[in-house]
């Protein structure tokens, strides 16, 4: 899309938790680096009955609470606060929406970005109100937060409602994982180096594992999470986006259409996991009481204070049926109250066809590439290396890691994902946002799994907090001669 930098950023839900923890600190960082357009104005809106000064005070307090003192200064904050405006609005009140639209019209002096950081049920009504007041269409774009629905039907309904006002090229669906430095570096690793691409296929790779592990519980999101579960909350978006970036073919260029065309091919190549396969290809669990980091924590049902069969852990074995990946299992897992917080991608290469170093020592280990996205960003290439020293039995080998620590190498500040996402949305670059067909293809695949669980009467198996899920998660890999990397 050929777009001019936005003149106005309007944040719906500007007083909410996401805005205070992530959105406003990200804007402060962009301000500090001189990356916001000089004339950009930022309009916050929410139910809170604040005036502009009250909103600026809220923003200053939120930044003081969530941004380390070493990463902020008074001059940058003052400049950001000067950009801020506020208009209260109730999304179910036509008069307050009209007043909001009048404020947008008065502040607008060029392109506008609307960031809908609200419950998804409001996406279509907000867009329809903007359209009714002539604030959609050319020169505008809209950012939509996840979750985009809770199944395929609801996602289609939301997309249809938004599409009545905004063309697809003006819809920027947010998956904040795509704004992470480590995720973007996955593309650089694959397509900026000649080393890996010839080996990045089923001939050389035996298995792929993608893990997104959390140590926290539901953290006040109990009602939302209980209606969603790990499959819909995490796997449908974050893990499938990571899988796409691991598996895509090289795009013709690094631009929105080319990259997203390759991602949708991967999603459409995922082998369906339905009623006949869910029992052997998926595992679901729910955490009970246990200890995480040496601290006792309650079980999921205790936190909810009611019975529930919602899964807090899911692991599955997926296949991509295309020429590059046919026969390679992709093991995906995510869960809450696991032993450590981490997001990582692990590719295990095939073993050498014949070892010439068979002298009774430790067996050769296959090469592996570990891409760690959080809590730190690092890349490890694990290789066999001669163990220093002399031995009458001959050469002894052990596995060592070539280790690139991004923080150590570049000594950079760890960025918030929304810094990149805001910068791209303001400039009209949709490469790191999710297209409609991606969202709906992911929901179609996930819905089949969910329907299979219900049809078979599958319920989550218990696991103690602080462990890696139910024992059947180990069986999922063991039966195929593999093991989770832990």
N, C-alpha and C positions, 0 to 999 in steps of 0.2 A: 504494500500500500504506500503510495506517495503521500506522505502526511507532513504537515508543518509541526514543529514542536508546539505542544499545548500551551495555551495562554491561561487556562483555568483547570485545576484539578479539584473535583468535588468528591468528597469522601462521605458516603452514607454510612452511618454507624460510627461517627468520628469520636465518640466518647467511650466506645466499647473497649474490651480487653485487648483484642487484636490490634486496634489502633494504638493503644497506649504502649503495648509491649514491642510492637514490630513496625507499624506503619509510620508513626511520628518519629521514632528514632532513625528510621531509614531516611526520611526526608531531611533530618538534621545532618546526617552523614553526607548526603548529596549536596546539601547547602555548603557544608564545610569544604568540599572538594570542588566547588564551583560548577557543578554539573546540572543545576536547575536553570532553566531559561531565565534570564534577568527579569522578564516581565511576568513570570508565572505567578498567579494568585492561587491560593489554596482555600477552598470553602469547605468547612466542616458542617455536617448536619446530623442531628439525632433528636430524640424525644426531649432530652434535657433542656430545660428552660434557661439557657444561658444567653448572654450577649457576647459580643466579640471579645471584650476584655475578660469576661469570665472564661471563655474558651481558651484564650491565650494563657491564662493562669493555670488552667487544667493541663495544657500542653507542657508548660514549663515544669510543673510538678511531676508529670509522667516521665519526662526526659530526665529529670534529676533522679528519679527512682530507678529507671531502667537502663540508662546509659552511664558507663563508668566515667568517673571524673576525668580520667586521662584522655577520654575521647570527646570531650565537649569543652567549649569555651563560651564566654559570655557574648562575645561579638557575633559568633555564628548563630547562637540562639536568638539574639536580638534581631538579626536579619531575617531568620525564619519566622519569628513572631510577627514581623511587619507584613509578611505575606498573608497572614491568616485572617479569615473572615468566618462568621458563623451565622447560621439561620436555623432555628429549631423547626422541626417538622414531624408530624405524626403521619405515618405512611397510610393509615386508614382514614385520614381526614382530608377531604378535598380542598378545603380552604387553606390549610397549612401547606399542602403540596403546591397550591397555586402561588402562595407567597414565596415558597422556595424557588419555584420556577422563575418568578419575577426577579429574585435576587440573582439567580444564575444569568439571566438575560442582561442584568445591569453590570455584572462583573466580566462577562465574556467579551473578549477582544481577539477572537481567532478560534483555533481548535480547542475542544474541551474533552477531558477524560473524566468519566464517571466511574468511581470505584464503589461497587456495591458490597460493602462489608456488613451485610445483614443476613437474616435468615433467608434461605433460597426461595421461600414462598412469596417473598416480596419482589423478586427480580422482575417478573412480568408486569406487576402493577406499577413499579417504579418506571420501567421503560415506557409503558403505555402513557403514564402521566407526562413524561418528558416529551414523547412524541406528540401528544395532544397540544402541548404548548410550543411546538416548533423547535424543540431542543434535541431532536435526534437527527439521523441522516448525515449528510456530508459535513465534514469538519468535526465530527464527534466520534468517540469510541468509548466502550464500556468494559470495565474489568469485573468479572464474576468470580467470587470466592467459591471454593468447594465447601460442602458437598453439593454437586449439581444434581439434586434429586436423590432418591433412595433406591431406585431401580430404573430400568430402561424406560418404562412408560412415563414416570415422573420426569425423567431427564428430557424426554422428547417434548413433554408439555411445557417445561421451562424454556427449552430452546425455541419452541414455536412462538411462545409469548415474546421473547426477546427479539426474535427475527422479524416480528411484525413492525419493529421500529428500527433495528440496527441490522445492516447487511452483515453477512458472516465475516467479512474482512475487518469489520469494526468491532468484533466481539473478541475480547481477550480473556479467555478462561484461565484462571490462576491455578497452578499446582506449584506451591512455593518451593518444592524440591528442585524444580527446574531453574530456580534462581541461585542455587548453591554453587559456589566456586568449583567444588569437587565434581558435581554433576556435569557442569560445562566442560571441565577438564577431561571428562570421559570422551567427549567428542574430539578434543585436541589430541588425546592419547592415541585414539584410533586413526584419525584422519590427518593428523599433522606429522605422523612418523611412518616411515616405511618398514619399521621393524616388525610390527604386530599384524598388520592387515593380511599378509600371506598365510598366517597361522590361525586367523580368526574364523574358524569354520569347523565343521564336524570331523574333518580328517585329522585335525590336531587337538581339538578340545574334547575332553571326555565328559565334563559336567560343568554346570554353572550354578552358583548359589547366590541368592540375593537375600540379605537379612536386614530388617528394620526392627530393632529391639528397643524397648522402653523399660525403664525401671519404675516409672510412676504408675499409679492407678488411674482412676477416672477423673480425679482432680476437679470436682465440682461440675463435671460434664455428664453426670450419671444419667439424666433423662435422655439427653441426646445419644450418648453412647449405647445405652441399653436398647434403643430403637435402631441402632446401626450395627454395631459389632465390628470386629477386626477386619472381616472380609470387605465390608462396604466402606469403613472409615479409612483404611490404610491400603489394602491390597488393590482395590479397584482403581486407585489413582496413583499413589506414590510408587508402589512396587511395579505396577505395570508400565509406568513411564520409565523407570530404570531399566526394566527388561527391554523396552523398545530401543533405548539408547545403546544397550549392549548388542542388540541383535540386528539393528538396521543395516541395510546396504549403504554404501557411500552415496550421499546425495550429490547432485550435480554441482551445487554451490551451497554456501551457508546462508540461506535466506528462508523465509517462512514456508513458502509453498513446497520447495524441494525437500526440506527436512521433514515436514509433517506428512508429505506424501509417502516417504519411506517408513515413518512410524505406523501409519495406518495399514501398510502392507503387512507389518509384523503382527499387529492385532488381529487382522483377518486370517492370518496363518496359524493362529493358536488353535491347537486341537481341542475340541469341546470336551469338557468334563461334566457329564450329566449323571443321571440316576444310576446308570450301570457302572460308573467309574468312581463315584465320590468315596465309596467305602475304602478303596485301595489307593486312590491318588490324593486324598485330602485327609487332614487331621485337624480337629478342632478341640480347644481346651478352654477352661475357665479357672483363673487362679483362686486358690484358697489362702488361708492364713499362712504366713511364713516370715522370712526375714530377707530383706534386701539391703546389702551393704552393712550387715550386722545390726540392722534396726528392724524390730518386729513390726509387721504391717498386717492389717486385717484382710480377709478374703473379699472377693468382689461382691458377693451377696450381703456381706456385713456392711460394706460401704453403701450399697444401695438401700439397705434395710428392708429388703423384700426378696422373695425367690426370683430367679431369672435363669433362663437357658441361653442367654446371649454369650457368644464366644468372645473371649479376650485374647485368644491365640489361634492362629491358623497357619498351617504349613501345607504345601501342596507340591506336586510334581507335574510340571507343565511341559508340553512339547510344541515346537514350532515346525510345522510341516512345510518346509521349503528346501531348496537345494543346499543352502548354506548350513542349516541346522538340523536336518533330518536325523533323528536318532539321539540327539544330545538332550539329556534331561536338564530342565531348569527348575531347581528347587527354590521355592519362595517361602519365606516365613516372616511373621510379624506377631508381636504380642506385647502385652503389658505385664509389669512386675516380673521381668526377666532379670538375670543376674547383672547385666551391664547395659548401658545405653550405647548403642552403636548402629551405624548404617554402613554396610559394606557389600561389595561385590567380589566374589571369589571365583576365579576361573581356573580349573584344574586341567592341565594338558595331559595328553595320553603318555603312557610310560614308553621308555625306549623299547624297541622291538626285541632287543637282546642285550643283556648286560655282559660286558667283558670283564667286569670287576667282581666276579663271583668267587670270593676267597673266604667265605664264612663270616664276613662282616655284616653290618646292617644292610638291609636291602635298599636298592635305589628307590628314592621317592620321586614321584612325577613332579615336573616343574609346575609352578602355580603363580598366578598373578592376583594379588590382593589389592583392591582399590577401596580404601577407607574414606568415607565421606564425613563421618562424625563419630566421636566428638572431635577428633583431629583429622586433618586431611593428609593422607599419605598414600604412597604407592610402594608395594613390595613385590619384587620379582624373586621367587624362590628357586634356587638352582642347586645342583649337586656340586660339591667342591672338595678337593683333596684335603683331608684332615692333616694338618702339619705334623711332622714326626716320621719316625722310621718304624717299620713293622715287617717281620720276616714273612708274614702272610701276603705282603704286597701292598698296593695302594688301598688306603681306607678312605671312604668318602662320607661326607655328612652334608645335610642340607643347610644352606645359608641364604640370607636375604639381601638383595640389593635394595636399599631402602632410601626412598625420596620422601623426606618430611617437608611438606610445602611451607609450613611456618618457619622452619629453620632455614630453608633455601631462600625464601623471599622476604622474611621478616616483615610480613604484612599484617595489618589489622584484620581480624576475622570478620568478614562482612555479613550483614544480615541479607537473607535471600531477597527481601523486598527492595533493597537498594538497586539491584540489577533489574528487577521486574518493573519498578516505578520508572527507572530511567528509560527502559525500552517502551513502556506504554506511553510515556510522555512524548517520545520521539516517533511513535507509530510503528515500532518493530515487533512483529508478532511471532518471531522465531521460537521463543521460549515459552509460548503460551499454547494451550491445547485447543485444537480445532473440534468442531461439533462432531464430525464423523469419528474422531478418536474417542471422545467421551461416550458416544452411543455404542461403539464396538466394544469398548471395555465393559460397559454395563451389560451388554448382551452375553458376554462370556461369563461374567460374574453371576448374573441371574441364573444361568443354567446350573451353576454349582449350588447356589442357595436353594433352588427348587429341588435339586437332587437330595440335599440334606433333609428337607422337609418330607419329601416323598418316602425316604428310607427311615424316617424317624430318628435321624442322627442328632444326638445332643452332645454338648461339650464334655470332654473328660477332665476331671479335676487335676490340677498340678499345684504344688506348693509355690507360693510367691518366692522368688529368688532362684528358681530353677528354669531350665530351658524348655518348659512345656511338658505335656504328658509324655509318658514313655513311648507311646505309639508314634511320636514324631521321629524317634530314633529308628524305629522299624521301617518307616517310610523310605529312608535312605539305605538302611542295612540290607533290605531284601534285594537291592540292586547292586550291592557291592560297594556302596558309597558311605560316607559319614559326614555329618555336619562339621564345619570348621568352627571350633570353639576354643 
